[in-house]
Amino acid sequence: MTTVKWAFDVVEVLEQQRAKVLAFANPPPHDSWRLLSRRYSCKQRLATARAVARRMSTRFKNPAVVAALRAHRGTDRWLREEVFPHALLLAAAERWKAQPIRLGKRWVGGGRRPVVPMSLAWPNAIRWLKQRARRIAEETILEAAPRVRLSARERELVRHLQASAPLHAAAEEMGIDPSTVRTMAQRLVRKRGKVQ
């Protein structure tokens, strides 16, 4: 009885492995697959990355990324023509690297155990590719975001100005001369101009 059960278990495992092999031998018509396959040239992969990038959503959940994108002009075009294709190609380059993979809320392979993305079934491999590309795109956006360092006094002045306080009232509250506040406001405008 146990020998029969063992034989059925072995057959089931072999059928699962055969299904995986067949899935990779007969790739789907999905164009994202070209990014993961070795059959295509660099030119073809780049063209595919651009095509896939045109369909990717330009909305992000990360508040830091959303704030960084607000400061950038022509965001959709920049994302679809530069950031996403580059991110897709970088993600595809990691397809043979073992790494912890999370698809949705569940970890693949039980816990945070490293898994090679190309060992996944093709729908999951494509899903991993897009998730990884979005993560790389977020990192790129945050790196490209200009950062302005403000002193404590400048931050205080910004708070007063955001409250629509006149310069002389801000100067009085800060305990400094109004001409100093004017100079600080001019510097803030120059700093903001360098950022944009």
FISE-918822 format. One record per residue (C-alpha): z, x, y. Coordinates in nm, 4 decimals, padded with zeros to 6 digits. Each point is the difference from the previous one (the first is absolute). Example, Ala and Ser with C-alpha at 12.3 -4.5 7.8 and 13.67 -1.06 7.14 Angstrom:
! FISE-918822
SITE          z          x          y
SITE    00.7800    01.2300   -00.4500
SITE   -00.0660    00.1370    00.3440
END
This chain:
! FISE-918822
SITE          z          x          y
SITE    00.0000    00.0000    00.0000
SITE    00.0907    00.2743    00.2517
SITE   -00.3061    00.2019   -00.1029
SITE   -00.2253   -00.2969    00.0830
SITE    00.1708   -00.0469    00.3377
SITE   -00.0359    00.3722    00.0717
SITE   -00.3706   -00.0149   -00.0887
SITE   -00.0520   -00.2946    00.2373
SITE    00.1810    00.1927    00.2772
SITE   -00.2246    00.3030   -00.0557
SITE   -00.3135   -00.2164    00.0084
SITE    00.1179   -00.1668    00.3217
SITE    00.0625    00.3376    00.1688
SITE   -00.3421    00.1275   -00.1128
SITE   -00.1686   -00.3137    00.1377
SITE    00.1761    00.0481    00.3355
SITE   -00.1150    00.3627    00.0151
SITE   -00.3555   -00.1013   -00.0938
SITE    00.0005   -00.2651    00.2754
SITE    00.1057    00.2643    00.2540
SITE   -00.2750    00.2365   -00.1132
SITE   -00.2592   -00.2783    00.0178
SITE    00.1206   -00.1009    00.3458
SITE   -00.0648    00.3528    00.1281
SITE   -00.3235    00.0419   -00.1971
SITE   -00.1412   -00.3217    00.1494
SITE    00.1200    00.0019    00.3598
SITE    00.0053   -00.3230    00.1972
SITE   -00.2632   -00.0762    00.2622
SITE    00.2740    00.0399    00.2636
SITE   -00.1113    00.2642    00.2510
SITE    00.3525    00.1447    00.0349
SITE   -00.0511    00.1329   -00.3501
SITE   -00.2541    00.2505    00.1358
SITE    00.2819    00.1738    00.1857
SITE    00.1869    00.0574   -00.3260
SITE   -00.2947    00.0887   -00.2225
SITE   -00.1400    00.3504   -00.0525
SITE   -00.3534   -00.1362   -00.0358
SITE   -00.0668   -00.0214    00.3737
SITE   -00.0800    00.2713    00.2518
SITE    00.2058    00.0717    00.3119
SITE   -00.2629   -00.1769    00.2124
SITE    00.0199   -00.3110   -00.2143
SITE    00.3798    00.0049    00.0083
SITE   -00.0005    00.0305    00.3789
SITE   -00.2423   -00.2927    00.0312
SITE    00.2214   -00.2028   -00.2353
SITE    00.3137    00.0936    00.1957
SITE   -00.1660   -00.1232    00.3207
SITE   -00.1054   -00.3252   -00.1678
SITE    00.3492   -00.0620   -00.1426
SITE    00.1616    00.0933    00.3342
SITE   -00.2024   -00.2680    00.1804
SITE    00.1690   -00.2637   -00.2164
SITE    00.3559    00.1350    00.0280
SITE    00.2485   -00.1898    00.2127
SITE    00.0982    00.1615    00.3285
SITE    00.3396   -00.1717    00.0068
SITE    00.3096    00.2022   -00.0832
SITE    00.3600   -00.1024   -00.0710
SITE    00.1615    00.3276    00.1102
SITE    00.1256   -00.0575    00.3595
SITE   -00.0492    00.3664    00.0941
SITE   -00.3654   -00.0171   -00.1082
SITE   -00.0525   -00.3283    00.1880
SITE    00.1461    00.1572    00.3158
SITE   -00.2162    00.3109   -00.0400
SITE   -00.3125   -00.2136   -00.0421
SITE    00.0754   -00.1980    00.3170
SITE   -00.0368    00.3183    00.2025
SITE   -00.3368    00.0835   -00.1570
SITE   -00.3216   -00.1464    00.1424
SITE   -00.2705   -00.1284   -00.2358
SITE    00.2486   -00.0199   -00.2848
SITE   -00.2072   -00.1938   -00.2565
SITE   -00.3035    00.2235    00.0369
SITE    00.2116    00.3192   -00.0095
SITE    00.1799   -00.1179   -00.3138
SITE   -00.3121   -00.1134   -00.1844
SITE   -00.2237    00.2930    00.0938
SITE    00.2395    00.2938   -00.0016
SITE    00.3468   -00.0662   -00.1409
SITE   -00.0663   -00.2226   -00.3039
SITE   -00.2983    00.1910   -00.1490
SITE    00.1917    00.3279    00.0317
SITE    00.3110   -00.1585   -00.1549
SITE   -00.2012   -00.1457   -00.2898
SITE   -00.1543    00.3385   -00.0786
SITE    00.3402    00.1726    00.0150
SITE    00.1529   -00.2647   -00.2271
SITE   -00.2892    00.0349   -00.2454
SITE    00.0615    00.3762   -00.0102
SITE    00.3508   -00.0743   -00.1352
SITE   -00.1295   -00.2127   -00.2889
SITE    00.0895    00.2574   -00.2687
SITE    00.3373    00.0981    00.1482
SITE    00.3010   -00.1438   -00.1833
SITE    00.2169   -00.1931    00.2459
SITE    00.2427   -00.2923    00.0073
SITE   -00.2110   -00.3124    00.0553
SITE    00.1218   -00.3344    00.1248
SITE   -00.2385   -00.2954   -00.0029
SITE    00.1561   -00.2821    00.1941
SITE    00.3673   -00.0190   -00.0888
SITE   -00.0155    00.1624   -00.3425
SITE   -00.0167    00.3662   -00.0942
SITE   -00.2712    00.0939   -00.2474
SITE    00.1250    00.1781   -00.3100
SITE    00.3548   -00.1342    00.0228
SITE    00.1862    00.1438    00.2943
SITE   -00.1115    00.2862    00.2167
SITE   -00.1518    00.1984   -00.2834
SITE   -00.3184    00.1846    00.1072
SITE   -00.3226   -00.1620   -00.1160
SITE   -00.3586    00.1210    00.0392
SITE   -00.1862   -00.2724    00.1963
SITE   -00.3128    00.0426   -00.2135
SITE    00.2003   -00.0966   -00.3101
SITE    00.0469   -00.3504    00.1441
SITE   -00.2316   -00.2884   -00.0797
SITE   -00.2828   -00.0060    00.2574
SITE    00.1308   -00.2954    00.2078
SITE    00.3340    00.1785    00.0383
SITE   -00.1706    00.3323    00.0707
SITE   -00.1988   -00.1613    00.2820
SITE    00.3128   -00.1712    00.1296
SITE    00.1811    00.3361   -00.0034
SITE   -00.2925    00.1596    00.1874
SITE    00.0126   -00.2569    00.2806
SITE    00.3802    00.0127    00.0271
SITE    00.0004    00.3793    00.0128
SITE   -00.2821    00.0010    00.2568
SITE    00.1971   -00.2367    00.2259
SITE    00.3056    00.2260   -00.0264
SITE   -00.2111    00.3030    00.0945
SITE   -00.1546   -00.2021    00.2867
SITE    00.3486   -00.0867    00.1300
SITE    00.0969    00.3680   -00.0033
SITE   -00.3218    00.0892    00.1842
SITE    00.0605   -00.2675    00.2642
SITE    00.3558    00.1156    00.0588
SITE   -00.1112    00.3638    00.0273
SITE   -00.2739   -00.0935    00.2481
SITE    00.2363   -00.2083    00.2137
SITE    00.0809    00.1767    00.3238
SITE    00.3677    00.0608    00.0586
SITE    00.1580    00.0225    00.3401
SITE    00.3427    00.1513    00.0314
SITE    00.2066   -00.1497    00.2774
SITE    00.3248    00.1370    00.1334
SITE    00.3118   -00.2181    00.0049
SITE   -00.0467   -00.0566    00.3753
SITE   -00.3647   -00.0976   -00.0479
SITE    00.0950   -00.2466   -00.2746
SITE    00.2627   -00.1475    00.2323
SITE   -00.2606   -00.0354    00.2767
SITE   -00.2414   -00.1670   -00.2450
SITE    00.2703   -00.2558   -00.0873
SITE    00.0500   -00.0762    00.3710
SITE   -00.3727   -00.0294    00.0616
SITE   -00.0464   -00.2257   -00.3029
SITE    00.2694   -00.2244    00.1470
SITE   -00.2233   -00.0222    00.3122
SITE    00.2582    00.1721    00.2164
SITE   -00.1335    00.1481    00.3267
SITE    00.0101    00.3797    00.0249
SITE    00.2791    00.0058    00.2585
SITE    00.2185   -00.2271   -00.2208
SITE   -00.0659    00.2240   -00.3007
SITE    00.0885    00.3048    00.2107
SITE    00.3248   -00.1623    00.1112
SITE    00.1006   -00.0889   -00.3580
SITE   -00.0919    00.3454   -00.1298
SITE    00.1875    00.1664    00.2860
SITE   -00.2938    00.2082    00.1249
SITE   -00.2224    00.0130    00.3061
SITE   -00.2903   -00.2516    00.0190
SITE   -00.2496    00.2853    00.0545
SITE    00.1154    00.1523   -00.3304
SITE   -00.0597   -00.3342   -00.1727
SITE   -00.3484   -00.0151    00.1562
SITE   -00.0770    00.3513   -00.1294
SITE    00.1302   -00.0912   -00.3474
SITE   -00.2148   -00.3172   -00.0016
SITE   -00.3078    00.2059    00.0929
SITE    00.0740    00.2428   -00.2837
SITE    00.0323   -00.2912   -00.2421
SITE   -00.3415   -00.1281    00.1072
SITE   -00.1499    00.3489   -00.0526
SITE    00.1615    00.0316   -00.3441
SITE   -00.1335   -00.3398   -00.0990
SITE   -00.3460    00.0983    00.1246
SITE    00.0027    00.3080   -00.2286
SITE    00.0841   -00.2215   -00.2961
SITE   -00.2912   -00.2381    00.0521
END
